[in-house]
Amino acid sequence: MAEPATGHTTGATLAPDAAARLVAHHTGAAARAVPGHSLLSVLHAIQDDVGYIPDGVIAPLAHAMNLSRAEVHGVITYYHHFRTSPPAPVTVHLCRAESCRAMGSESLARHAETHTGRRFDACHHGDDHRVAPPASASATPRADNHPAVELQSVYCLGLCSTSPAMMVNGKPYAHVTPAKFDTALAAAIGDARSGAR
């Protein structure tokens, strides 16, 4: 993720002045001149800049676009893509569309949840992201090893001929097996710890 042009750090809590600069950057005259400029396009641009939609941008964005805060909040919460909290340092997107399901993505999803101790799509539901302990002692989740991992479902990565597919921090993986998942996750965690995301 590139550092935004607004002078704040990615994933940090935004001060009111930083939120105002971010909104101005995406709603100013130059931004309005772009075809298709809309609330959705501005929200996508903000999320692309900082990784999520901070609460602090709702009021200035509503004012800049002549909308109510409720309208802006409604759009953010309606669309599954928008998030209101910073992403984890390691984000796994697992394809769960038909082609990948046919090739085993659901068993891979269960493996991912067991291996990480996390649940898929918890960032969108506002609930606890941890999975319940498994019935089998041999499949103990390793949540302590992966506190900064987020699992997200996606419905087509465009890699149907290489199913099941996933992306880890934007890097695609094809023909994913549980062992390949574990290797990719370990590499991403190592990169995140060293700051090489």
C-alpha positions as a printed NumPy array, in Angstrom:
array([[  0.   ,   0.   ,   0.   ],
       [  1.474,   3.327,  -1.023],
       [  1.853,   6.127,   1.473],
       [ -1.019,   8.591,   0.944],
       [ -0.36 ,  12.119,  -0.243],
       [ -2.093,  13.553,   2.815],
       [  0.837,  13.312,   5.22 ],
       [ -0.438,  10.702,   7.662],
       [  0.698,   7.146,   8.145],
       [ -1.236,   4.231,   6.738],
       [ -3.455,   2.521,   9.288],
       [ -3.024,   5.261,  11.911],
       [ -5.906,   6.974,  13.658],
       [ -6.604,  10.14 ,  11.739],
       [ -6.524,  13.503,  13.448],
       [ -9.368,  15.823,  12.372],
       [ -7.027,  17.944,  10.233],
       [ -5.662,  14.843,   8.487],
       [ -9.21 ,  13.613,   7.846],
       [-10.121,  16.999,   6.37 ],
       [ -7.028,  16.95 ,   4.107],
       [ -7.834,  13.414,   2.965],
       [-11.415,  14.373,   2.093],
       [-10.286,  17.587,   0.363],
       [ -7.755,  15.597,  -1.665],
       [-10.498,  13.307,  -2.974],
       [-13.344,  15.82 ,  -3.344],
       [-11.517,  18.936,  -4.559],
       [-11.938,  20.5  ,  -7.995],
       [ -9.395,  18.187,  -9.632],
       [-11.122,  15.092,  -8.239],
       [-14.567,  16.342,  -9.296],
       [-13.307,  16.765, -12.864],
       [-12.719,  13.017, -13.13 ],
       [-15.586,  11.229, -14.93 ],
       [-17.584,   9.015, -12.583],
       [-16.8  ,  11.078,  -9.479],
       [-19.269,   9.906,  -6.86 ],
       [-19.493,   8.986,  -3.202],
       [-18.537,   5.411,  -4.091],
       [-15.482,   6.49 ,  -6.062],
       [-14.367,   8.784,  -3.228],
       [-14.832,   6.031,  -0.631],
       [-12.816,   3.62 ,  -2.788],
       [-10.048,   6.216,  -3.17 ],
       [ -9.925,   6.886,   0.577],
       [ -9.778,   3.176,   1.341],
       [ -7.059,   2.724,  -1.291],
       [ -5.063,   5.499,   0.416],
       [ -5.318,   4.434,   4.054],
       [ -6.596,   0.848,   3.929],
       [ -9.983,   1.578,   5.511],
       [-12.608,   4.311,   5.946],
       [-11.781,   6.151,   9.194],
       [-14.729,   7.459,  11.231],
       [-13.168,  10.908,  11.105],
       [-13.799,  11.298,   7.368],
       [-17.57 ,  10.764,   7.507],
       [-18.585,  14.275,   8.623],
       [-16.199,  16.21 ,   6.324],
       [-17.044,  13.914,   3.412],
       [-20.778,  14.379,   3.965],
       [-20.281,  18.15 ,   4.066],
       [-18.07 ,  18.196,   0.947],
       [-20.559,  16.111,  -1.049],
       [-23.699,  17.808,   0.314],
       [-24.959,  14.592,   1.912],
       [-26.009,  13.681,   5.418],
       [-23.632,  11.735,   7.643],
       [-26.277,   8.995,   7.718],
       [-26.16 ,   8.706,   3.916],
       [-22.37 ,   8.358,   3.913],
       [-22.435,   5.892,   6.81 ],
       [-25.211,   3.923,   5.082],
       [-23.141,   3.481,   1.925],
       [-20.072,   2.435,   3.923],
       [-21.976,  -0.194,   5.889],
       [-24.046,  -1.424,   2.934],
       [-21.099,  -2.412,   0.757],
       [-19.117,  -5.394,   2.027],
       [-15.911,  -4.085,   0.432],
       [-15.611,  -1.048,   2.709],
       [-13.993,  -1.53 ,   6.068],
       [-14.043,   0.785,   9.08 ],
       [-10.964,  -0.521,  10.869],
       [ -7.352,  -0.825,   9.718],
       [ -6.456,  -4.077,   7.963],
       [ -4.241,  -6.633,   9.638],
       [ -0.585,  -6.715,   8.584],
       [ -1.297, -10.007,   6.781],
       [ -4.497, -10.35 ,   4.773],
       [ -5.463, -13.594,   3.057],
       [ -8.112, -13.452,   0.322],
       [ -9.36 , -16.957,  -0.459],
       [-11.503, -17.478,  -3.549],
       [-14.759, -19.201,  -2.682],
       [-16.427, -19.043,  -6.096],
       [-17.684, -22.147,  -7.888],
       [-14.459, -23.156,  -9.636],
       [-12.39 , -22.91 ,  -6.468],
       [-15.103, -24.609,  -4.389],
       [-15.083, -27.515,  -6.836],
       [-11.332, -27.831,  -6.324],
       [-11.408, -27.759,  -2.521],
       [-11.444, -24.154,  -1.326],
       [-13.916, -24.936,   1.471],
       [-11.634, -27.535,   3.049],
       [ -8.791, -25.061,   2.555],
       [-10.882, -22.416,   4.361],
       [-11.361, -24.775,   7.305],
       [ -7.608, -25.431,   7.342],
       [ -6.894, -21.676,   7.266],
       [ -9.247, -21.028,  10.184],
       [ -7.769, -23.875,  12.216],
       [ -4.175, -22.926,  11.391],
       [ -4.595, -19.219,  12.179],
       [ -7.245, -19.353,  14.882],
       [ -9.197, -16.729,  12.9  ],
       [-12.586, -16.735,  11.163],
       [-13.238, -15.632,   7.608],
       [-14.789, -12.196,   7.082],
       [-14.857, -11.236,  10.762],
       [-13.617,  -7.73 ,   9.889],
       [-16.92 ,  -7.062,   8.134],
       [-19.227,  -8.377,  10.818],
       [-17.898,  -6.564,  13.865],
       [-17.777,  -9.773,  15.861],
       [-15.005, -11.734,  17.492],
       [-12.527, -12.89 ,  14.856],
       [-11.288, -15.955,  16.739],
       [-12.573, -19.448,  16.059],
       [-13.788, -21.742,  18.789],
       [-11.25 , -24.357,  19.883],
       [-11.487, -27.466,  17.695],
       [-12.848, -30.735,  19.051],
       [ -9.625, -32.523,  18.128],
       [ -6.584, -31.811,  20.271],
       [ -4.369, -32.493,  17.263],
       [ -5.871, -29.524,  15.4  ],
       [ -5.325, -26.833,  18.013],
       [ -5.58 , -23.333,  16.516],
       [ -2.383, -21.344,  16.676],
       [ -3.997, -17.971,  17.371],
       [ -1.068, -16.868,  19.512],
       [  1.215, -17.316,  16.502],
       [ -1.005, -15.336,  14.116],
       [ -2.633, -12.418,  15.941],
       [ -2.184, -10.116,  12.949],
       [ -3.779, -12.272,  10.242],
       [ -7.09 , -11.484,   8.599],
       [ -9.005, -13.984,   6.471],
       [-11.346, -12.668,   3.782],
       [-13.566, -14.46 ,   1.294],
       [-13.579, -13.258,  -2.294],
       [-15.692, -14.494,  -5.149],
       [-13.323, -14.825,  -8.091],
       [ -9.734, -13.755,  -8.378],
       [ -9.698, -14.49 , -12.101],
       [ -7.513, -17.554, -11.535],
       [-10.209, -20.152, -12.213],
       [ -7.957, -22.401, -14.291],
       [ -5.577, -22.704, -11.338],
       [ -8.12 , -23.368,  -8.571],
       [ -8.139, -23.178,  -5.656],
       [ -6.594, -19.727,  -5.601],
       [ -5.8  , -17.114,  -2.986],
       [ -3.954, -13.853,  -2.533],
       [ -1.799, -13.026,   0.469],
       [ -1.093,  -9.31 ,   0.815],
       [ -1.863,  -8.903,  -2.877],
       [  0.359, -11.751,  -4.101],
       [ -1.573, -14.458,  -5.992],
       [ -1.158, -18.172,  -5.3  ],
       [ -2.516, -20.96 ,  -7.514],
       [ -3.316, -24.634,  -6.917],
       [ -3.261, -23.922,  -3.179],
       [ -2.947, -26.877,  -0.826],
       [ -2.881, -26.707,   2.971],
       [  0.93 , -26.992,   2.85 ],
       [  1.168, -24.201,   0.256],
       [ -1.165, -22.072,   2.403],
       [  1.066, -22.605,   5.449],
       [  4.21 , -21.701,   3.493],
       [  2.682, -18.552,   1.964],
       [  1.306, -17.439,   5.325],
       [  4.64 , -17.984,   7.089],
       [  6.423, -15.922,   4.417],
       [  3.882, -13.098,   4.701],
       [  4.106, -13.073,   8.498],
       [  7.898, -12.925,   8.231],
       [  7.65 , -10.031,   5.763],
       [  5.17 ,  -8.202,   8.008],
       [  7.419,  -8.6  ,  11.041],
       [ 10.383,  -7.247,   9.085],
       [  8.328,  -4.4  ,   7.627],
       [  8.536,  -5.651,   4.029],
       [  4.802,  -5.802,   3.273]])
